[in-house]
């Protein structure tokens, strides 16, 4: 069987999913005025991923959460975790996800602002090629 279509990119898929299902606005690039926009979520491509079974493609995405305090950090990270778990067997206009998983969020140093907390987790999405019907 010939492969038709292409695999969806995980970045816009996850950003839209977080907005639609968890009411979390995420960006793919940090704004210059980040400390005025806390809490802030950034999604970026991560090392890893690769080819799964058959035509399945594994995408890895880092999710960085920046917050002023642990209370808001816990609210945002909890919402992200729940949204990622609900993504398995679902999708949006950007593609379909067979399975999704997320690592535990861990604190990461953030050099640009000492008063900003940063936690990072990696989301893994297993996806099939997206085809268009003509």
C-alpha positions in Angstrom: 0.0 0.0 0.0 1.4 3.4 -1.0 1.5 6.1 1.6 -0.8 9.0 0.8 -1.0 12.3 2.6 1.4 13.4 5.3 1.7 13.3 9.1 0.2 16.2 10.9 2.5 18.5 12.8 2.0 18.1 16.5 2.7 21.8 17.4 -0.5 23.4 16.1 -2.5 20.4 17.0 -1.6 20.5 20.7 -1.8 24.3 20.9 -5.3 24.3 19.5 -6.3 21.3 21.6 -5.2 23.1 24.8 -7.2 26.2 23.8 -10.4 24.3 22.8 -10.4 21.6 25.6 -8.7 23.3 28.5 -9.1 27.0 27.8 -5.3 27.3 28.0 -3.7 29.7 25.6 -0.3 28.4 24.5 2.4 30.0 22.3 5.2 28.6 20.3 7.6 31.5 21.0 8.2 33.4 24.2 7.0 37.0 24.1 9.4 39.7 25.2 7.0 40.9 27.9 6.6 37.4 29.3 6.5 38.4 33.0 3.5 40.6 32.4 1.6 37.6 30.8 2.0 35.0 33.5 1.0 32.2 33.7 2.3 31.4 30.3 2.5 28.1 28.3 4.9 27.5 25.5 4.9 24.4 23.3 7.9 23.5 21.2 9.2 20.5 19.2 11.3 18.2 21.4 14.0 15.6 20.7 12.6 12.1 20.3 9.7 10.8 18.4 10.2 8.8 15.3 8.4 6.0 13.5 5.9 3.8 15.3 4.1 0.7 14.0 3.1 0.7 10.4 2.4 4.2 9.2 2.3 5.7 12.7 4.5 8.6 13.5 5.5 9.6 17.0 5.8 13.3 17.7 7.4 14.7 20.9 6.7 18.2 22.2 8.0 20.1 25.2 5.5 22.0 27.2 7.0 24.8 29.4 4.8 26.5 31.9 5.9 29.8 33.4 4.1 31.1 36.5 4.6 33.6 39.4 3.6 31.1 42.1 3.0 27.4 42.8 -0.8 27.7 43.1 -1.1 29.0 39.5 1.5 26.5 38.3 -0.5 23.6 39.8 -3.7 24.8 38.1 -2.1 25.1 34.7 -0.1 21.9 34.8 -3.1 19.9 36.0 -5.3 21.3 33.2 -2.6 20.4 30.6 -2.2 16.9 32.0 -6.0 16.2 31.8 -6.2 17.7 28.3 -3.4 15.5 27.0 -5.0 12.4 28.5 -8.3 13.2 26.7 -6.5 13.7 23.4 -6.0 9.9 22.9 -8.4 8.7 20.3 -9.4 12.2 19.3 -8.1 15.2 17.4 -9.0 18.5 15.7 -8.7 20.2 12.4 -4.9 19.6 12.5 -5.0 15.9 12.8 -6.0 12.7 14.7 -4.1 11.3 17.7 -4.1 7.5 18.3 -2.4 7.8 21.7 -1.1 10.6 23.8 1.1 10.7 26.9 2.8 13.2 29.1 5.8 13.0 31.4 5.6 14.4 34.9 6.2 18.2 35.1 9.5 19.0 36.7 11.0 22.4 37.7 13.6 23.8 35.3 15.9 26.8 36.0 14.8 30.0 34.2 17.6 32.5 33.9 15.7 35.4 32.4 13.7 36.2 35.5 14.6 34.8 39.0 11.0 35.4 40.3 9.4 33.2 37.6 8.8 29.5 38.1 9.3 27.2 35.2 8.2 23.6 34.9 8.6 21.4 31.8 7.0 18.1 30.6 7.2 16.2 27.3 4.1 15.2 25.4 4.2 12.3 23.1 1.6 12.0 20.3 1.2 8.9 18.1 -0.4 9.9 14.8 -1.3 8.5 11.3 -1.0 10.4 8.0 -3.6 12.9 7.3 -5.1 12.5 3.9 -7.4 14.8 1.9 -10.2 13.5 -0.2 -10.5 14.8 -3.7 
